[in-house]
Amino acid sequence: MNTEKDFSPLTPNIVRALNDKLYEKRKVAALEIEKLVREFVAQNNSSQIRHVIQILASEFALSQHPHSRKGGLIGLAACSIALGKDSGLYLKELIEPVLTCFNDSDSRLRYYACEALYNIVKVARGAVLPHFNVLFDGLSKLAADPDPNVKSGSELLDRLLKDIVTESSKFDLVAFVPLLRERIYSNNQYARQFIISWILVLESVPDINLLDYLPEILDGLFQILGDNSKEIRRMCEVVLGEFLKEIKKTPSSVKFAEMANILVIHSNDLIQLTAMTWMREFIQLAGRVVLPYSSGILTAVLPCLSYDDRKKHTKEAAGACNYSLMKLVTLEDDEDEEPQSTTSLPIPFEMFVYFHSQSSLGGGGGGGSLSSVCTYLESVLCCLCRADRTQVTLDLDGIVQVLDRHLRDASTGMMTRIAVLKWLYHLYIKTPRKMFRHTDSLFPMLLKSLSDESDEVILKDLEVLAEIASSPAGQTEYSGSRDSTDRTELHVPDGSKVVQLGSKVVDSSPSTPSMNSYFYKFMINLLKRFSLERKLLETRGAFIIRQLCLLLHAENIFHSMADILLKEEDLKFASTMVQTLNTILLTSAELFQLRNQLKDLRTPESCALFCCLYRSWCHNPVATVSLCFLTQNYRHAYDLIQKFADLEVTVDFLMEVDKLVQLIESPIFTYLRLQLLDVENNPYLIKALYGLLMLLPQSQAFQLLSRRLRCVPNPELMRTLLFPTSPPVDYKELLQHFEQVQSKHLKVRHQRAGHTEHPDRKLVL
């Protein structure tokens, strides 16, 4: 530095001392400067004061010479001390050169700068608040300084500044939040610690309402929550906990909708637990306000439901969120929405997916995603978060899209699939009219879910399908038009009926009077699935049909399946399916009422049901006989057994006869066994049983039936009684139908076996 240059009013001795390498000499010069400035203050000579500060800043603090910079810093601090309460008038000139030295490569200079700023701030106190942002910016850099002395000095300055902010009522939070929002995305752990400490301080000040700006920093807080440092995570948890307490105290002023969208984008385990906890509170406190964002919430919540015990708390919190959100959907959501302004539209589902994918990338993507969220929310969602209950609309399309995506994903966990199906069932109960617009797209996946490995999943799936098949809303299929005169065609697979749907209720089958147009479609597709997946029929077929009989009317299930099987071209499958249905009919507790209905054939309805079942049961001769036993048509059973002589008796056939003998010994046929006591009135029952006995080889079943027949009293009294003159059913016609069906089976078996002789042979009466 040129010592001959005129630095007045600074004396040459002061200038020389300020440039000295020794701290003690620079300190002496600072004391002289303090004395000089005090004189100017006494004289009220502000121009000379500014001149001194300008010389110390430009000629010393910003000098190229390191010792000069040190002298300038101590000189500026001396000026501030001399100014006292008047230092506020010159703070900009005092602070700016000191902050510039924060970026110096020399750690000692950075320390001296920190020391000088401490003295300036200590004197000015509350007067520094208009310059808080530049001070905070400089401090945030020193918080991550590698030199421990610099960090120690910055911590002293930091504490001083926090005390000033806490004591003052003039802190400009609005001006500070943009800087906080920017710096909260720092990846440096010391900078993060610095940010968290300031948020905690600001949150504790009664006059500062940081909760209003929480949506702008919440994403950054959750990113800090994923820091590797346990101490930083703990601090962040404390901050979030304080915010949550305040949210619970003043829920009416909280911007739930804006923050709900931020919560769903985080997937880190620890962050996820906190996010789920917050989301649970939001749903409970905000209620239906969050409904427009249900698709995004479900995107985050549903996967958590399949977590194991290692993430038990996250799973429980997610379960609570899911349950609370489901309860918000009510019957009023099925009503047609009134036209609304664009400010109340929900965030598109695609935007949720984008945010979720960005959060999974990690790194610097968070800042951009938060900016996108905040910009969108400020412009679109500000009104909705304060909306009345009547203005909130359910994002049904978005919800269905999320549910369908999870249902199609093979990696979806069992508990998540169950939750998805519970949601679908709930939506069909609460919003049936709107849900039936999505039924055609959901139907294939619901049918596919019947092959799930979990019985619980299948049960829930059947509940959904049963609701679709029986809901009154299913009588009319929406085509997007409100005109009730529009007619929409419901397309069902080949071999089924096509129903023209309009304003009137039209059944797809006369056998399903209490079901809607989807019932018959469901039965057709279910049987088709059994046909394509024989393993499903073997392992789960009986289970599925029994559950359907509980959920829907058993008569409708059996009547419709019998109708469909009557047209089945795959005769082997038809025989297997009839055998399955017959076993269910004869053994399942769920079919008790239907068995009683068929037992006596006292009504026209029961006779019609018997005839319907009989025609399909003819695909399986033994099943047909067992149906006759069930309905006490013993003479017809005897006539059928007589025709067995013309059938191809195979091992499978004999095994079915064996099973029938076992069934005769079961509680289901108790009444049949008791009727053996009345030999005079039940001769054809005894003849039919003897017919079965003659069919069997001398196996265990043969011995069992033989012992039973030996118990029949006075067999010589058996004699044939005249058949009633007016039977309730045309059994001759039924017997002819049986012969025709068996002729088809015989022809197919001969063709498969390569036999050509007598392929069209008919049974003879």
C-alpha positions in Angstrom: 0.0 0.0 0.0 1.2 3.5 -0.8 1.8 5.1 2.7 2.3 8.5 1.1 -1.2 8.7 -0.2 -3.5 11.1 1.6 -5.8 9.1 3.9 -7.0 12.0 6.0 -8.6 12.3 8.4 -6.6 9.2 9.3 -3.1 10.1 10.4 0.0 8.6 8.8 0.7 6.8 12.1 -2.8 5.2 12.0 -2.3 4.2 8.4 1.1 2.7 9.1 -0.2 0.7 12.1 -3.2 -0.6 10.2 -0.8 -2.1 7.6 1.5 -3.7 10.2 1.8 -7.4 10.4 1.5 -7.4 14.2 -1.9 -7.6 15.7 -1.0 -5.4 18.6 -0.1 -2.5 16.4 -3.3 -2.9 14.4 -5.2 -2.9 17.7 -3.5 0.4 18.7 -4.6 1.9 15.4 -8.1 0.7 15.9 -8.3 2.5 19.3 -7.1 5.7 17.6 -9.8 5.3 14.9 -12.4 4.8 17.7 -11.3 8.0 19.4 -11.3 9.9 16.1 -14.8 8.7 15.2 -16.2 9.6 18.6 -15.0 13.1 18.0 -16.9 13.2 14.7 -20.0 11.8 16.4 -19.8 14.6 19.0 -19.5 17.1 16.2 -22.4 15.4 14.3 -20.0 15.3 11.3 -21.6 12.5 9.4 -19.6 13.3 6.2 -16.3 12.7 7.9 -17.6 9.5 9.5 -18.6 8.1 6.1 -15.3 9.2 4.7 -13.4 7.2 7.4 -15.6 4.2 6.8 -15.1 4.5 3.0 -11.3 4.6 3.4 -11.2 1.6 5.7 -13.4 -0.4 3.4 -11.9 0.4 0.0 -8.3 1.1 0.9 -7.8 -1.5 3.6 -10.6 -4.2 3.9 -10.7 -4.7 0.2 -7.0 -4.3 -0.4 -4.9 -6.9 -2.1 -2.5 -6.9 0.9 -3.5 -9.4 3.6 -2.3 -7.3 6.5 -4.1 -4.2 5.1 -7.3 -6.3 5.0 -6.8 -7.3 8.6 -6.3 -3.6 9.5 -9.4 -2.6 7.6 -11.6 -5.2 9.4 -10.5 -4.1 12.9 -10.8 -0.5 11.9 -14.4 -1.0 10.7 -15.2 -2.7 14.0 -13.7 0.2 15.9 -15.9 2.6 13.9 -19.0 0.7 14.9 -18.0 0.7 18.6 -17.4 4.4 18.4 -20.8 5.1 16.7 -22.8 3.1 19.3 -26.5 3.5 18.8 -25.8 5.6 15.7 -24.1 2.7 13.9 -27.5 1.8 12.3 -27.1 4.8 10.0 -23.9 3.3 8.5 -24.6 -0.4 8.7 -24.6 -1.0 4.9 -21.1 0.6 4.5 -19.8 -1.3 7.6 -21.2 -4.7 6.8 -20.6 -5.1 3.0 -16.7 -5.1 3.1 -16.7 -7.4 6.1 -19.0 -9.9 4.4 -16.7 -9.8 1.3 -13.9 -11.0 3.5 -15.9 -14.1 4.4 -14.9 -15.5 1.0 -11.2 -14.9 1.6 -8.9 -17.9 1.0 -7.0 -17.1 4.2 -8.7 -18.7 7.1 -7.2 -16.1 9.5 -8.8 -13.3 7.5 -12.1 -15.1 7.6 -11.8 -15.4 11.3 -11.0 -11.7 11.7 -14.0 -10.8 9.4 -16.2 -12.9 11.6 -14.8 -11.2 14.7 -15.4 -7.7 13.2 -18.9 -8.5 12.2 -19.6 -9.8 15.7 -18.6 -6.4 17.1 -20.6 -4.5 14.5 -23.8 -6.6 15.2 -23.3 -6.5 18.9 -23.3 -2.7 18.9 -26.1 -2.3 16.3 -28.5 -5.0 17.8 -31.9 -4.7 16.3 -30.8 -2.2 13.7 -29.1 -5.0 11.7 -32.5 -6.8 11.0 -33.0 -4.9 7.7 -29.7 -6.5 6.6 -30.6 -9.9 8.0 -30.7 -11.8 4.7 -27.1 -10.8 3.7 -25.9 -11.7 7.2 -27.7 -15.0 7.1 -26.3 -15.7 3.7 -22.7 -15.1 4.9 -23.2 -17.1 8.1 -24.6 -20.1 6.2 -21.3 -20.2 4.3 -19.1 -20.0 7.4 -21.2 -22.7 9.1 -19.6 -25.2 6.7 -16.1 -23.6 6.9 -13.3 -26.3 7.2 -11.3 -24.2 9.7 -12.4 -24.9 13.3 -11.5 -21.4 14.5 -13.7 -19.8 11.8 -16.5 -22.2 12.6 -16.2 -21.3 16.3 -16.3 -17.6 15.5 -19.3 -18.0 13.2 -21.1 -19.9 16.0 -20.7 -16.9 18.4 -22.0 -14.6 15.7 -24.9 -17.0 15.0 -25.9 -17.1 18.6 -25.8 -13.3 18.8 -28.0 -12.9 15.8 -30.5 -15.5 17.1 -30.8 -13.5 20.3 -31.5 -10.4 18.4 -34.2 -12.0 16.3 -35.8 -13.6 19.3 -35.9 -10.3 21.1 -37.2 -8.2 18.2 -40.7 -7.9 16.9 -39.6 -6.4 13.5 -38.2 -9.5 11.9 -39.2 -9.6 8.2 -40.2 -13.2 7.7 -41.7 -12.6 4.2 -38.3 -11.4 2.9 -36.4 -14.2 4.6 -38.5 -17.2 3.5 -37.3 -17.2 -0.2 -33.7 -17.4 1.0 -34.5 -20.1 3.5 -36.3 -22.1 0.8 -33.2 -21.8 -1.4 -30.6 -22.7 1.3 -32.6 -25.6 2.8 -31.6 -27.8 -0.1 -27.9 -27.7 0.8 -26.3 -31.1 0.9 -23.6 -30.1 3.4 -24.4 -31.4 6.9 -23.1 -28.3 8.7 -25.2 -26.1 6.5 -28.2 -28.3 7.1 -27.5 -28.1 10.9 -27.3 -24.4 10.6 -30.6 -24.2 8.7 -32.5 -26.5 11.1 -31.3 -24.5 14.1 -32.6 -21.3 12.6 -36.0 -22.9 11.8 -36.3 -24.1 15.3 -35.5 -20.6 16.7 -38.0 -18.9 14.4 -40.7 -21.5 15.2 -40.2 -20.7 18.9 -40.8 -16.9 18.5 -44.4 -16.1 19.3 -44.5 -13.1 17.0 -43.2 -15.1 14.0 -45.8 -17.4 12.3 -43.6 -19.7 10.3 -46.5 -22.2 9.9 -47.9 -20.1 7.1 -44.8 -20.7 5.1 -44.4 -24.4 6.0 -45.5 -25.6 2.5 -42.5 -23.8 1.0 -39.9 -25.5 3.3 -41.5 -28.8 4.1 -40.0 -30.7 1.1 -36.5 -29.5 2.2 -37.1 -30.5 5.8 -38.0 -34.1 4.7 -34.9 -34.2 2.6 -32.8 -33.2 5.6 -34.6 -35.8 7.6 -32.8 -38.4 5.4 -29.4 -37.0 6.3 -26.7 -39.6 7.3 -26.0 -37.7 10.5 -28.0 -39.0 13.5 -27.8 -35.6 15.2 -29.1 -33.7 12.2 -32.0 -36.2 11.8 -32.8 -35.8 15.5 -32.8 -32.0 15.2 -35.1 -32.3 12.1 -37.5 -34.6 13.9 -37.7 -32.1 16.7 -38.5 -29.3 14.3 -41.2 -31.4 12.5 -42.6 -32.4 15.8 -43.0 -28.8 16.8 -44.7 -27.9 13.6 -47.1 -30.9 14.0 -48.0 -29.7 17.5 -48.8 -26.3 16.1 -50.8 -27.8 13.3 -53.0 -29.7 15.8 -53.5 -26.5 17.8 -54.5 -24.3 14.8 -55.8 -26.6 12.1 -58.1 -24.0 10.6 -55.2 -21.9 9.4 -53.1 -24.7 8.0 -52.7 -25.2 4.2 -53.3 -28.9 4.3 -53.8 -29.4 0.6 -50.5 -27.8 -0.4 -48.5 -29.9 2.1 -50.3 -33.1 1.4 -48.9 -33.2 -2.1 -45.4 -32.7 -0.8 -45.7 -35.6 1.7 -46.5 -38.2 -0.9 -43.2 -37.9 -2.9 -40.8 -39.2 -0.2 -39.8 -42.9 -0.1 -36.8 -43.1 2.3 -37.8 -45.3 5.2 -37.3 -42.7 8.0 -38.8 -39.9 5.9 -41.7 -42.2 4.9 -42.6 -42.9 8.5 -42.7 -39.2 9.3 -44.6 -38.4 6.1 -47.2 -41.1 6.9 -47.6 -39.7 10.4 -48.1 -36.2 9.1 -50.5 -37.5 6.4 -52.5 -39.3 9.0 -52.9 -36.1 11.0 -53.7 -34.1 7.9 -56.5 -36.4 6.9 -58.0 -36.4 10.3 -57.7 -32.6 10.8 -58.5 -31.4 7.2 -61.2 -34.0 6.4 -62.6 -33.8 2.9 -60.3 -31.0 1.9 -57.7 -33.7 1.0 -60.1 -35.7 -1.2 -59.0 -34.1 -4.5 -55.5 -35.4 -3.7 -56.5 -39.0 -2.9 -54.8 -40.5 -5.9 -51.4 -39.0 -4.8 -51.9 -40.1 -1.2 -52.8 -43.6 -2.2 -49.8 -43.8 -4.5 -47.6 -43.2 -1.3 -49.8 -45.1 1.2 -50.7 -48.4 -0.5 -47.2 -49.9 -1.0 -46.5 -49.3 2.8 -49.3 -51.6 3.7 -47.3 -54.6 2.7 -44.3 -53.8 4.8 -43.0 -56.4 7.2 -42.4 -56.0 10.9 -39.1 -54.2 10.3 -41.2 -51.3 9.2 -44.1 -51.9 11.5 -44.6 -48.3 12.5 -44.7 -47.0 8.9 -47.1 -49.8 8.0 -49.4 -48.8 10.9 -49.3 -45.1 10.1 -50.1 -45.9 6.4 -52.9 -48.2 7.5 -54.4 -45.4 9.6 -54.1 -43.0 6.6 -55.8 -45.4 4.3 -58.6 -46.1 6.7 -59.2 -42.4 7.4 -59.1 -41.5 3.7 -61.6 -44.2 2.9 -64.0 -42.9 5.5 -64.0 -39.5 3.8 -65.7 -41.0 0.7 -69.5 -40.7 1.1 -72.7 -41.2 -0.9 -72.6 -37.5 -1.8 -69.6 -38.1 -3.9 -71.8 -40.1 -6.3 -73.7 -36.9 -7.2 -73.1 -35.0 -10.4 -70.6 -32.2 -9.8 -71.5 -28.6 -10.4 -69.2 -26.8 -12.9 -66.2 -25.5 -11.0 -63.5 -22.9 -11.7 -60.1 -24.1 -12.6 -58.7 -23.0 -9.3 -60.4 -25.9 -7.6 -59.2 -28.6 -9.9 -57.1 -31.4 -8.3 -53.5 -31.9 -9.3 -53.3 -34.3 -12.3 -52.3 -37.8 -11.5 -49.4 -37.6 -13.9 -47.9 -34.8 -11.8 -48.0 -37.0 -8.7 -46.1 -39.7 -10.7 -43.6 -37.1 -11.8 -42.9 -35.8 -8.3 -42.7 -39.4 -7.0 -40.2 -40.4 -9.7 -38.1 -37.2 -9.1 -37.9 -37.9 -5.3 -36.7 -41.5 -6.0 -33.8 -40.1 -8.1 -32.2 -38.3 -5.1 -29.5 -35.7 -5.4 -30.2 -32.3 -6.7 -33.6 -33.2 -8.2 -35.4 -32.2 -5.0 -35.0 -28.5 -5.4 -36.5 -28.5 -8.8 -39.4 -30.7 -7.8 -40.2 -28.4 -4.8 -40.1 -25.4 -7.0 -42.5 -27.0 -9.4 -44.8 -28.0 -6.5 -44.8 -24.6 -4.9 -45.4 -22.7 -8.2 -48.3 -25.0 -9.1 -49.8 -25.0 -5.6 -49.6 -21.2 -5.3 -51.4 -20.6 -8.6 -53.9 -23.5 -8.5 -54.5 -24.9 -5.1 -54.5 -21.9 -2.8 -58.2 -21.5 -2.9 -59.0 -25.2 -2.6 -57.2 -25.6 0.7 -59.7 -23.2 2.3 -62.7 -24.5 0.3 -66.0 -25.4 1.9 -67.0 -29.0 2.2 -69.5 -28.7 -0.7 -66.8 -27.5 -3.1 -64.6 -30.5 -2.6 -64.7 -33.1 -5.4 -63.4 -36.6 -5.2 -60.7 -37.4 -7.8 -62.4 -40.7 -8.6 -60.7 -41.2 -12.0 -57.3 -40.7 -10.4 -58.1 -43.1 -7.6 -59.2 -45.8 -10.0 -56.1 -45.4 -12.0 -53.9 -45.9 -9.0 -55.9 -48.9 -7.8 -55.9 -50.5 -11.2 -52.1 -49.9 -11.5 -51.5 -51.7 -8.2 -53.8 -54.5 -9.1 -52.0 -55.1 -12.4 -48.5 -54.9 -10.9 -47.3 -58.5 -10.2 -44.9 -57.2 -7.5 -47.7 -55.7 -5.4 -47.8 -57.2 -1.9 -50.7 -59.2 -0.6 -51.9 -56.6 2.0 -51.7 -53.9 -0.7 -53.8 -56.0 -3.0 -56.4 -56.5 -0.3 -56.4 -52.8 0.4 -56.9 -52.1 -3.3 -59.9 -54.5 -3.4 -61.4 -53.0 -0.2 -61.1 -49.6 -1.9 -62.9 -50.8 -5.0 -65.6 -52.4 -2.9 -66.0 -49.2 -0.9 -66.2 -47.1 -4.0 -68.8 -49.3 -5.6 -70.9 -49.0 -2.4 -70.5 -45.2 -2.0 -70.2 -44.1 -5.6 -71.8 -46.8 -7.7 -73.0 -44.7 -10.6 -69.6 -43.2 -11.2 -67.8 -46.5 -10.6 -69.7 -48.4 -13.3 -68.1 -46.1 -15.8 -64.8 -47.9 -15.0 -66.2 -51.4 -14.7 -65.3 -52.6 -18.2 -61.7 -51.6 -17.7 -61.5 -53.1 -14.2 -63.4 -56.3 -14.9 -60.5 -58.3 -16.6 -58.1 -57.7 -13.7 -60.8 -58.5 -11.1 -61.3 -61.9 -12.9 -57.6 -62.4 -13.1 -57.2 -61.8 -9.3 -59.3 -64.9 -8.7 -56.1 -66.8 -9.5 -54.3 -65.1 -6.6 -52.3 -67.3 -4.1 -54.0 -65.7 -1.1 -57.5 -66.7 0.0 -58.0 -63.3 1.6 -57.3 -61.6 -1.8 -59.8 -63.9 -3.5 -62.4 -63.3 -0.9 -62.1 -59.5 -1.3 -62.1 -59.9 -5.0 -65.3 -61.9 -4.9 -66.9 -59.2 -2.8 -66.1 -56.6 -5.4 -67.3 -58.8 -8.3 -70.5 -59.7 -6.4 -71.2 -56.0 -5.7 -70.7 -55.3 -9.5 -73.1 -58.2 -10.4 -75.8 -57.2 -7.9 -75.7 -53.4 -7.7 -78.8 -51.6 -9.1 -76.4 -49.1 -10.7 -75.2 -51.8 -13.0 -78.5 -51.9 -14.8 -77.5 -48.9 -16.8 -74.0 -48.5 -18.3 -72.8 -44.9 -18.5 -71.6 -43.8 -21.9 -70.6 -40.3 -20.7 -73.9 -38.8 -21.6 -76.6 -37.6 -19.2 -79.3 -38.3 -21.7 -81.3 -41.2 -20.3 -82.6 -42.0 -23.8 -79.1 -43.1 -25.0 -78.8 -46.8 -25.4 -75.5 -48.6 -24.8 -74.7 -52.1 -25.9 -73.0 -54.3 -23.3 -70.7 -56.7 -25.0 -70.3 -60.1 -23.4 -68.3 -63.1 -24.7 -69.6 -65.4 -27.4 -72.4 -67.7 -26.4 -73.9 -65.2 -24.0 -76.7 -62.7 -24.4 -76.2 -59.1 -25.5 -78.3 -56.7 -23.5 -79.7 -53.5 -24.8 -79.6 -51.1 -21.9 -81.6 -48.0 -21.7 -83.8 -46.2 -19.2 -85.5 -49.5 -18.3 -84.0 -52.3 -16.2 -83.3 -55.3 -18.4 -82.0 -58.6 -17.1 -79.5 -60.5 -19.2 -81.0 -63.9 -18.1 -84.4 -64.8 -16.9 -82.7 -67.0 -14.3 -81.1 -64.0 -12.6 -84.1 -61.8 -11.6 -82.3 -60.1 -8.7 -79.0 -59.5 -10.5 -78.0 -56.8 -13.0 -76.7 -57.0 -16.5 -73.1 -57.7 -15.3 -74.1 -60.9 -13.5 -74.4 -63.1 -16.5 -71.2 -61.6 -18.0 -69.5 -62.5 -14.7 -70.7 -66.1 -14.8 -69.6 -66.6 -18.4 -66.2 -65.2 -17.8 -65.8 -67.1 -14.5 -66.6 -70.4 -16.3 -64.3 -69.5 -19.2 -61.5 -68.9 -16.7 -62.1 -72.3 -15.1 -62.0 -73.8 -18.6 -58.7 -72.1 -19.4 -57.1 -72.7 -15.9 -58.0 -76.2 -14.9 -55.7 -75.9 -11.9 -57.7 -73.0 -10.6 -60.9 -75.1 -10.9 -59.2 -78.0 -9.0 -57.7 -76.0 -6.2 -60.0 -73.0 -5.8 -63.1 -73.7 -7.8 -65.2 -75.0 -5.0 -64.0 -72.3 -2.7 -64.9 -69.5 -5.2 -68.4 -70.9 -5.9 -69.2 -71.4 -2.3 -68.3 -67.8 -1.5 -70.3 -66.6 -4.4 -73.3 -68.5 -3.1 -72.9 -66.6 0.2 -72.5 -63.2 -1.5 -75.1 -63.7 -4.1 -78.2 -66.0 -4.3 -77.1 -69.6 -4.6 -80.1 -70.3 -6.9 -78.9 -67.5 -9.3 -75.3 -68.9 -9.3 -76.4 -72.5 -10.1 -79.2 -71.6 -12.5 -77.0 -69.3 -14.6 -74.0 -71.7 -14.6 -76.4 -74.5 -15.7 -77.7 -72.3 -18.5 -74.2 -71.5 -19.7 -72.9 -75.1 -19.4 -75.8 -76.2 -21.5 -74.2 -74.4 -24.5 -70.6 -75.5 -23.6 -68.8 -77.0 -26.6 -65.9 -78.5 -24.5 -67.8 -81.6 -23.2 -65.0 -82.8 -21.0 -64.9 -79.5 -19.2 -68.7 -79.4 -19.0 -68.6 -82.8 -17.3 -65.9 -81.8 -14.9 -67.6 -78.5 -14.1 -71.0 -80.3 -13.5 -69.2 -82.8 -11.2 -67.7 -79.8 -9.2 -71.1 -78.0 -8.9 -72.8 -81.2 -7.9 -70.3 -81.9 -5.2 -70.7 -78.4 -3.9 -74.5 -78.7 -4.0 -74.5 -82.0 -2.0 -71.8 -81.2 0.6 -71.6 -77.4 1.2 -73.3 -75.8 4.2 -73.7 -72.7 2.1 -76.2 -74.6 -0.1 -78.5 -75.9 2.7 -81.4 -73.7 1.6 -81.0 -74.6 -2.0 -81.0 -78.3 -1.2 -84.1 -77.9 0.8 -85.7 -76.1 -2.1 -84.9 -79.0 -4.4 -85.7 -81.7 -2.0 -89.4 -81.9 -2.5 -90.1 -80.1 -5.8 -93.4 -78.7 -4.4 -93.4 -75.4 -6.2 -93.2 -74.5 -9.9 -90.0 -72.6 -9.2 -88.3 -75.6 -7.6 -89.4 -77.8 -10.5 -88.1 -75.2 -13.0 -84.8 -75.1 -11.2 -84.5 -78.9 -11.2 -85.2 -79.1 -14.9 -82.6 -76.4 -15.6 -79.9 -78.2 -13.5 -80.9 -81.5 -14.9 -80.2 -80.5 -18.5 -76.7 -79.5 -17.7 -76.1 -82.3 -15.2 -76.6 -84.7 -18.0 -73.0 -83.9 -19.0 -72.1 -86.2 -16.0 -74.3 -89.3 -15.6 -73.4 -90.0 -12.0 -74.1 -86.4 -11.1 -77.5 -86.7 -12.8 -78.3 -89.7 -10.6 -77.2 -87.9 -7.5 -79.5 -84.9 -8.4 -82.4 -87.3 -8.7 -81.6 -88.8 -5.3 -81.5 -85.3 -3.9 -84.8 -84.4 -5.4 -86.3 -87.8 -4.5 -86.9 -88.7 -8.1 -86.1 -92.3 -7.4 -87.9 -93.9 -10.3 -86.1 -91.6 -12.7 -82.8 -92.4 -11.0 -83.5 -96.1 -11.5 -84.3 -95.5 -15.2 -81.0 -93.6 -15.6 -79.0 -96.3 -14.0 -80.6 -98.8 -16.4 -79.1 -96.7 -19.2 -75.6 -96.9 -17.7 -75.3 -100.3 -19.4 -75.0 -98.6 -22.7 -72.3 -96.1 -21.5 -68.6 -96.5 -21.6 -67.7 -97.5 -18.1 -64.2 -96.1 -17.3 -62.2 -96.0 -14.1 -63.1 -92.4 -13.7 -66.8 -93.3 -14.0 -66.5 -96.0 -11.3 -64.7 -93.6 -9.1 -67.6 -91.2 -9.4 -70.0 -94.0 -8.5 -67.7 -94.7 -5.5 -68.0 -91.1 -4.3 -71.7 -91.2 -4.7 -71.9 -94.2 -2.4 -69.8 -92.3 0.1 -72.2 -89.4 -0.2 -75.2 -91.6 0.4 -73.6 -92.4 3.8 -73.2 -88.7 4.6 -75.6 -86.6 6.7 -76.9 -84.9 3.6 -78.8 -88.1 2.6 -80.1 -89.0 6.0 -83.6 -88.7 4.8 -82.9 -91.1 1.9 -81.5 -93.7 4.2 -84.6 -93.4 6.5 -86.8 -93.8 3.4 -85.4 -97.3 3.0 -87.5 -98.2 6.0 -90.6 -97.6 3.9 -90.0 -100.4 1.4 -93.6 -100.4 0.1 -93.5 -96.7 -1.0 -89.9 -96.5 -2.1 -89.2 -99.5 -4.3 -87.4 -97.6 -7.0 -85.1 -96.1 -4.4 -84.0 -99.6 -3.4 -83.8 -100.7 -7.0 -81.6 -97.7 -7.9 -79.3 -98.5 -5.0 -79.1 -102.1 -6.1 -78.4 -100.8 -9.6 -75.4 -98.9 -8.2 -74.3 -101.9 -6.3 -74.3 -104.0 -9.5 -72.2 -101.4 -11.3 -69.5 -101.4 -8.7 -66.7 -104.0 -8.7 -66.4 -105.7 -5.3 -64.5 -102.8 -3.7 -64.8 -101.0 -0.4 -67.7 -99.0 -1.8 -69.4 -102.2 -2.9 -69.1 -103.6 0.6 -70.4 -100.4 2.2 -73.5 -100.2 0.0 -74.1 -103.9 0.3 -74.1 -103.7 4.1 -76.6 -100.8 3.9 -79.0 -102.7 1.6 -78.8 -105.7 3.9 -80.4 -103.5 6.5 -83.5 -102.9 4.4 -86.4 -104.7 6.1 -88.4 -107.4 4.4 -87.0 -107.1 0.9 -89.6 -109.6 -0.4 -92.2 -107.0 0.3 -90.8 -104.7 -2.4 -93.2 -104.3 -5.2 -93.6 -101.7 -7.9 -96.4 -99.2 -7.3 -98.2 -97.4 -10.1 -96.5 -94.1 -10.9 -98.7 -91.0 -10.1 -101.0 -90.2 -13.0 -99.9 -86.6 -13.2 -96.2 -86.2 -12.4 -95.1 -82.6 -11.8 -92.2 -83.0 -14.3 -92.1 -84.6 -17.7 -89.5 -87.3 -16.9 -89.8 -89.0 -20.2 -88.7 -85.8 -22.0 -85.8 -85.5 -19.5 -84.7 -89.0 -20.1 -84.6 -88.4 -23.8 -82.5 -85.3 -23.2 -80.1 -87.4 -21.1 -79.8 -89.9 -23.9 -79.0 -87.2 -26.4 -76.3 -85.6 -24.2 -74.7 -88.9 -23.5 -74.7 -89.8 -27.2 -72.7 -86.6 -27.8 -70.2 -87.6 -25.1 -69.9 -91.1 -26.5 -69.3 -89.8 -30.0 -66.6 -87.4 -28.8 -64.9 -90.2 -26.7 -64.9 -92.6 -29.7 -63.4 -89.9 -31.9 -60.6 -89.2 -29.4 -59.9 -92.9 -29.1 -59.8 -93.4 -32.8 -62.8 -95.6 -32.9 -65.0 -95.4 -36.0 -67.5 -98.2 -35.4 -70.9 -97.0 -34.4 -70.0 -93.4 -33.6 -73.7 -92.4 -33.8 -75.1 -95.2 -31.7 -78.1 -94.2 -29.7 -79.4 -95.4 -26.4 -82.5 -97.5 -26.7 -85.5 -96.9 -24.4 
